[in-house]
Amino acid sequence: MNTAEVLADAYGRIKEVVHAAVDGLTADELAARLDDEANSIGWLVWHLTRVQDDHVADVAGREQIWTAEGWEQRFDLPFPAGAIGYGHSAAEVGQVRVADPALLTGYYDAVHAATLDYLGGLSDADLDEVVDERWTPPVTLGVRLVSVIGDDLQHAGQAAYVRGVLLRRR
C-alpha cells in the first residue's frame, strides 16, 4: 500500500462515519442541538465537508465542489460562498437547516469523490511539497491532508455521538 492509498483509506473512513451519523434522520433531528451552544449534526457534517472541500480544492488547484457543482444554491444558506463554518457563532450554527439527509450525504459524497480523484494522482514525493508558508514550520501537502482527516474525523465522531443521544430520546 502506498501513501496515497493510505490517505484514501482514511478519507473512506470519514465517509462511513458521515453516512452512519446522517442516514435516516429527520430534518428536525439534523437540526437538533443538545443545548443552545451545541453544534447540530447538520452543521457538523456541513462544516466538515466544507473544510475538506476548501482545503483539498486549494491544494489541488481547482474550484470547490460547493460552487462548481451548485451545492451552494441547493443548501441555500445565509452565508458567503466561501464560508466553511470556522468561527461560527451559536446563532450561525442554528441557521444550518437541512430538510433531507441526502443533501448532506450527497454533498459529502461529491467532495469525497473529488478528494479520491486528487489523491490517486499523488506520489509519495508530492507530500513533501510546502503548501502553506504562513506557519512555522511551513505546512506540507502531507500535513495538510492529514490535518483534514483529523478534523473531519473529530466532527464526524461528534455527529455520531449526537445521533446516539437523539435516538435514545425517540
C-alpha positions in Angstrom: 0.0 0.0 0.0 1.4 3.4 -1.0 0.9 6.7 0.8 -2.0 7.8 -1.5 -3.8 4.5 -0.8 -3.4 5.0 3.0 -4.8 8.5 2.7 -7.7 7.3 0.5 -8.5 4.7 3.2 -8.5 7.3 5.9 -10.8 9.5 3.9 -13.1 6.5 3.2 -13.4 6.0 7.0 -14.7 9.6 7.3 -17.4 8.8 4.6 -18.5 5.7 6.6 -18.9 7.7 9.8 -20.7 10.6 8.0 -23.3 8.2 6.4 -23.8 6.4 9.7 -24.4 9.7 11.5 -26.8 11.1 9.0 -28.8 8.4 7.2 -32.4 8.0 8.2 -32.6 11.2 10.3 -35.4 13.8 10.0 -34.8 17.4 9.3 -35.6 18.2 13.0 -33.1 15.6 14.1 -30.4 17.0 11.8 -31.0 20.5 13.3 -31.3 19.3 17.0 -28.8 20.7 19.4 -28.1 19.1 22.8 -28.1 22.7 24.3 -28.2 26.2 22.9 -24.5 26.4 22.3 -24.0 22.9 20.8 -23.5 22.0 17.2 -26.1 20.1 15.3 -25.5 17.0 13.2 -26.4 19.1 10.1 -23.9 21.8 11.0 -21.2 19.3 11.9 -21.4 17.4 8.6 -21.8 20.5 6.5 -18.8 22.1 8.2 -16.5 19.0 7.9 -17.5 18.7 4.3 -16.8 22.4 3.6 -13.4 22.1 5.3 -12.5 19.1 3.2 -13.8 20.7 0.0 -12.0 24.0 0.8 -8.6 22.6 1.8 -8.4 19.9 -0.9 -9.6 22.2 -3.7 -6.9 24.7 -2.6 -4.0 22.2 -2.8 -5.5 20.6 -6.0 -5.7 24.0 -7.7 -9.4 23.6 -8.6 -12.7 25.2 -7.8 -14.5 23.9 -4.7 -17.3 21.4 -5.4 -19.5 23.7 -3.3 -19.7 26.3 -6.1 -18.6 24.3 -9.1 -21.5 21.8 -8.8 -24.2 24.1 -7.4 -24.3 22.8 -3.8 -24.2 26.4 -2.5 -27.6 27.0 -4.2 -29.1 23.7 -3.1 -28.2 24.3 0.6 -29.4 28.0 0.3 -27.6 29.1 3.5 -27.3 32.7 4.5 -23.5 32.7 4.4 -21.0 33.9 1.8 -19.9 31.3 -0.7 -16.5 30.9 0.9 -17.9 30.2 4.4 -16.8 26.9 5.9 -18.2 27.3 9.4 -14.9 28.2 11.1 -15.7 30.7 13.9 -19.4 30.4 13.5 -21.4 31.7 16.4 -24.2 29.6 18.1 -26.7 31.7 16.1 -25.0 30.9 12.8 -24.8 27.2 13.7 -28.6 27.3 14.2 -29.0 28.7 10.6 -27.8 25.5 9.1 -31.0 23.6 8.5 -31.2 20.7 6.0 -34.6 19.3 5.0 -33.2 16.0 3.7 -30.2 13.9 4.9 -29.5 13.0 1.3 -28.5 16.7 0.7 -25.7 16.4 3.3 -24.5 12.9 2.2 -24.8 13.9 -1.5 -22.5 16.9 -1.0 -20.1 14.9 1.2 -20.0 12.1 -1.5 -19.2 14.6 -4.3 -16.4 16.1 -2.2 -15.2 12.6 -1.3 -15.1 11.6 -4.9 -13.1 14.7 -5.9 -10.7 14.1 -2.9 -10.1 10.5 -4.0 -9.5 11.6 -7.6 -6.9 14.1 -6.4 -5.2 11.5 -4.1 -5.0 9.0 -6.9 -2.6 11.2 -8.8 -0.2 11.8 -5.9 3.2 10.3 -5.4 5.0 10.0 -2.1 7.4 12.8 -3.1 4.4 15.2 -3.6 3.6 15.0 0.1 6.7 16.9 1.0 5.7 20.0 -1.1 5.1 23.1 1.0 1.6 24.3 0.5 1.3 27.0 3.2 4.2 29.1 4.4 2.2 31.1 7.0 3.1 28.5 9.7 6.3 27.6 11.4 7.3 25.1 10.2 5.7 25.6 6.8 2.8 23.2 6.1 3.5 20.4 3.6 0.8 18.7 1.5 1.1 15.6 3.6 0.5 17.5 6.8 -2.5 19.4 5.3 -4.2 16.2 4.1 -3.7 14.5 7.4 -4.9 17.6 9.2 -8.2 17.5 7.3 -8.6 13.8 8.1 -8.1 14.6 11.8 -10.5 17.5 11.9 -13.1 15.7 9.8 -13.0 12.5 11.9 -13.4 14.6 15.1 -16.5 16.3 13.7 -17.9 13.1 12.3 -17.5 11.4 15.7 -19.3 14.3 17.3 -22.2 13.9 14.9 -22.3 10.2 15.6 -22.4 11.0 19.4 -25.3 13.5 18.9 -27.1 10.9 16.8 -26.8 8.3 19.6 -28.2 10.7 22.1 -31.1 11.7 19.9 -32.0 8.1 19.0 -32.1 7.2 22.7 -34.6 10.0 23.2 -37.0 8.7 20.5 
